Amino acid sequence: VAGDSGFPFQINNSTGWITVAAELDRETVENYHFGVEARDHGVPVMTSSASVSITVLDVNDNNPTFTEKVYHLRLNEDAAVGSSVLTLTAVDRDVNSVVTYQITSGNTRNRFAITSQSGGGLITLALPLDYKQERQYVLTVTASDGTRFDTVQVFINVTDANTHRPVFQSSHYTVSVSEDKPIGTSIVTISATDEDTGENARITYILDDNVPQFRIDPDTGTITTLMELDYEDQASYTLAITAHDNGIPQKSDTTYVEILILDANDNAPRFLRDRYQGSVFEDVPLSTSVLQLSATDRDSGLNGRVLYTFQGGDDGDGDFYIEPTSGVIRTLRKLDRENVAVYSLRAFAVDRGSPPLKASVDIQVTVLDINDNPPVFEKDEFDIFVEENSPVGSIVARISATDPDEGTNAQIMYQIVEGNIPEVFQLDLLNGDLTALMDLDYESRTEYVIVVQATSAPLVSRATVHIRLLDQNDNPPVLQDFQILFNNYVTNKSNSFPSGVIGKIPGHDPDVSDSLAYTFVQGNELNLLLLDSATGELKLSHDLDNNRPLEALMKVSVSDGVHSVTAVCTLRVTIITDDMLTNSITVRLENMSQERFLSPLLSLFVEGVATVLSTAKDDIFVFNIQNDTDVSSNILNVTFSALLPGGIRNKFFPSEDLQEQIYLNRTLLTTISTQRVLPFDDNICLREPCENYMKCVSVLKFDSSAPFISSNTVLFRPIHPINGLRCRCPPGFTGDYCETEIDLCYSNPCGSNGLCRSREGGYTCECHEDYTG
């Protein structure tokens, strides 16, 4: 027999008996099929084979076995008698075995029965259950095949029947919650009671309506918030809450929960406008209403009560205030549009919650102009420089004023109110352009002064305008023929020759801005006169420092660079001698000055004196003119001498005769010279210049160092006679003012035989007895 080591059969090699070699188990292998071979021992070996089939017959060697080790179930106490409770199954591997089931223990008061059906055991309720007597049964069920058996325990928990419904403590609950509570806040826990037990008494809570703001814990009944609450959107909620048990069938109860939302200060005030604008005239009185702010607050009570304030904002530096309750903005101080034209204010609306909330708003207040400012010139006085010869009708300047007002209040009208007579200028009424109506000539008039007025009715301002003409080179230089009269008094006592500037060429140019150039065209080839070509200043050449008279004619030119003129200069040198001085007289001319006398009255005066004296004009020597400083009026002293007529050489009129002739014929002299000659006043002691009874003594001297005197046509070198005086003290007095009395008896002038007695002005001698004299 061929097979492996686990093969349960073996065969005897000699006899051919097949025997069991190992334990058989029909439940494992029921049929075996194998082959058997027989062979001889011959040569060759001959064999034969056969097939063998062995069927293993069953014996009762397996116990019935329950499919579950233990069973657990619950059974309601109100289950009907005869109702199926549980079907158990036990398996027996043997063939044709019949398994029966029975409750072998635990069937208290025989409440259960078991029957065998279709190979299984059906447990049914044989008698009614009572939860209050037995709450659990532990049944032992035995399955048997007649010989062998198996047992299993069945745990039956009797459950209470759902005989009671949940009951809420109240049919209506009222709770409150603040709107500012966070999400997840527990509001209230409601509960219902159920007299049942177990699942029948386990209550589940649900919201009947879908209110998204809330949820209820199904086990605890705690209501919590799912969303933020807003009192301003909804002030209360009514929730329908159902509590149901977990019995079969479920039973329930319903209650209503009213949730009142308490207001919190969660809304700041809101202004009705994003920005406020108002206007007010600048001259309004204090506390004038400008505009009114309005804000609302969705909160209620104090949380929604709004007050208005500038605190923390901008009240225009205190120019405005706001009424706290009405929101009316009023003026607090005097406004000035020219100082602040537009105010940018910021106000707050503040509620009275805790903590308070506030909102801000920007306010623009425009200050409306009134005509409260006069026009203002930049300066009270203007200096305007205008070139002469500007075209007639040309605009020479614009004079403008500013008015800090605006609009029509700032419109300015201009006019000339003073100084425009004759009408030289015209001022544009609207823009202030100053126009020249006439030809402007610097040489005729260098400056005009007008007063202009700017008017913003009814307010006015004035300014003084100095219109200064700028000189143009439109005039040639002016130069007349002129003389240089050099009275040369040569004395041994001092050198009186003038070595400095004696004067200048009397040329001028009406155009003040011109620079003149001076030249000698002819006649000065010996350079008797030294000329500074830039200034026109003249000096005498030292070649003239002698005792020879001279007369020379020279031609002088003056140029301003564009124009040039020429004139004749006569240089006349007269030698003044002591004889002339000794025989001279001084006449006094009324209302006369040095310049006027020299140009043009000198020649008329010489002609008049020559006529009175019946001598030639060339024989009249005027060597001094000098203002009389001893009187307050304009008196000119003129000193001269004259040669006798008839050709007598170098014989002068004696001063007494000369004075008499002039005095007697002063009317004729006045007619010819057109100068009034006053009476002589030669003796200066007649004026009693000495004080304290001092005696006046005249002294006549001459000063040859006097400078040249100039006029338009003459340069004159005077020789001043000095009528000096000396004041002598009377006898018996001394000192600068003769204030000290001298004791004349001090030197004993009366001798030893007389007695000296002092008296005013001298002394007397009284002789002793027996003496005379």
Disulfide bonds with the S-S distance in Angstrom:
Cys685-Cys696 1.94
Cys690-Cys727 1.86
Cys729-Cys738 1.88
Cys745-Cys756 1.98
Cys750-Cys765 1.69
